[in-house]
Amino acid sequence: MKKTTANAAFLKGLRYMFWFALAVLSALFIFSVSISADEKLKLTNVLLGYIGVVITSLVIAFLVAYTGVKKGIEEGESSDTDIFRKNGKLNLNFFKRE
């Protein structure tokens, strides 16, 4: 059985955790905004809040994927130890499937 590269595992984990965290935090954000909507909401405040949700999702996904891949490297489940590079080049495009 061929072992996966650390970069491929990191990008796949980052992609899945980003979408999961974004869905959960978006639902929580919409729920909290709908509860506290006694007065008129400003669109800019809602958009700034949602930008915070996206950034928080990205940070959570990065931390989970990075620590997961580091643990996998320590256990010998990866064929290499280079998380952020593929063939010697920086590779962080987690929207592209490999």
C-alpha positions as CSV (number, residue, x, y, z in Angstrom):
1,M,0.0,0.0,0.0
2,K,1.4,3.4,-1.0
3,K,1.8,5.9,1.8
4,T,0.4,9.4,1.1
5,T,2.6,12.5,1.2
6,A,2.4,14.9,4.1
7,N,1.4,17.7,1.8
8,A,-1.5,15.8,0.3
9,A,-2.7,14.8,3.7
10,F,-2.4,18.3,5.1
11,L,-4.2,19.9,2.1
12,K,-7.0,17.4,2.3
13,G,-7.4,17.8,6.0
14,L,-7.3,21.6,5.7
15,R,-10.0,21.5,3.0
16,Y,-12.4,19.3,4.9
17,M,-11.9,21.0,8.2
18,F,-12.3,24.4,6.7
19,W,-15.7,23.6,5.2
20,F,-16.8,21.8,8.3
21,A,-15.8,24.7,10.6
22,L,-17.2,27.2,8.2
23,A,-20.6,25.4,8.2
24,V,-20.8,25.1,12.0
25,L,-19.6,28.7,12.7
26,S,-21.9,30.1,10.0
27,A,-24.9,28.4,11.5
28,L,-23.9,29.6,14.9
29,F,-23.4,33.2,13.6
30,I,-26.7,33.3,11.8
31,F,-28.4,31.9,14.9
32,S,-26.9,34.5,17.1
33,V,-27.6,37.3,14.8
34,S,-31.2,36.2,14.4
35,I,-31.7,36.1,18.2
36,S,-30.3,39.5,18.8
37,A,-32.1,41.2,15.9
38,D,-34.3,43.5,18.1
39,E,-33.1,46.6,16.3
40,K,-32.2,47.2,12.7
41,L,-28.9,45.5,11.6
42,K,-26.2,47.3,9.6
43,L,-25.1,45.2,6.7
44,T,-21.5,46.3,7.1
45,N,-21.5,45.0,10.7
46,V,-22.9,41.6,9.6
47,L,-20.4,41.3,6.8
48,L,-17.5,42.2,9.1
49,G,-18.7,39.6,11.5
50,Y,-18.9,37.0,8.7
51,I,-15.4,37.8,7.6
52,G,-14.4,37.0,11.2
53,V,-16.2,33.7,10.9
54,V,-14.3,32.8,7.7
55,I,-10.9,33.7,9.2
56,T,-11.7,31.8,12.4
57,S,-12.7,28.8,10.3
58,L,-9.4,29.0,8.4
59,V,-7.3,29.2,11.6
60,I,-9.2,26.3,13.2
61,A,-8.8,24.2,10.1
62,F,-5.1,25.0,9.8
63,L,-4.4,24.1,13.4
64,V,-6.3,20.8,13.2
65,A,-4.8,19.7,9.9
66,Y,-1.3,20.7,11.0
67,T,-1.4,18.9,14.3
68,G,-3.0,15.9,12.7
69,V,-0.3,15.6,10.0
70,K,2.5,16.2,12.5
71,K,1.1,13.3,14.6
72,G,0.9,11.1,11.4
73,I,4.5,11.9,10.6
74,E,5.6,11.0,14.1
75,E,3.8,7.7,13.8
76,G,5.3,6.9,10.4
77,E,2.1,7.1,8.4
78,S,3.5,9.6,5.8
79,S,6.0,8.9,3.1
80,D,7.8,12.2,3.7
81,T,8.0,15.0,6.3
82,D,7.5,18.1,4.1
83,I,4.1,19.4,4.9
84,F,4.1,22.7,2.9
85,R,6.0,21.6,-0.2
86,K,5.4,19.4,-3.1
87,N,8.3,18.5,-5.4
88,G,10.4,21.2,-3.7
89,K,7.9,24.0,-4.4
90,L,5.5,25.7,-2.0
91,N,2.1,24.1,-2.3
92,L,-0.8,25.5,-0.1
93,N,-3.7,25.4,-2.6
94,F,-6.2,23.5,-0.6
95,F,-9.1,24.2,-3.1
96,K,-7.4,22.0,-5.7
97,R,-7.9,18.2,-5.4
98,E,-4.9,16.0,-6.0
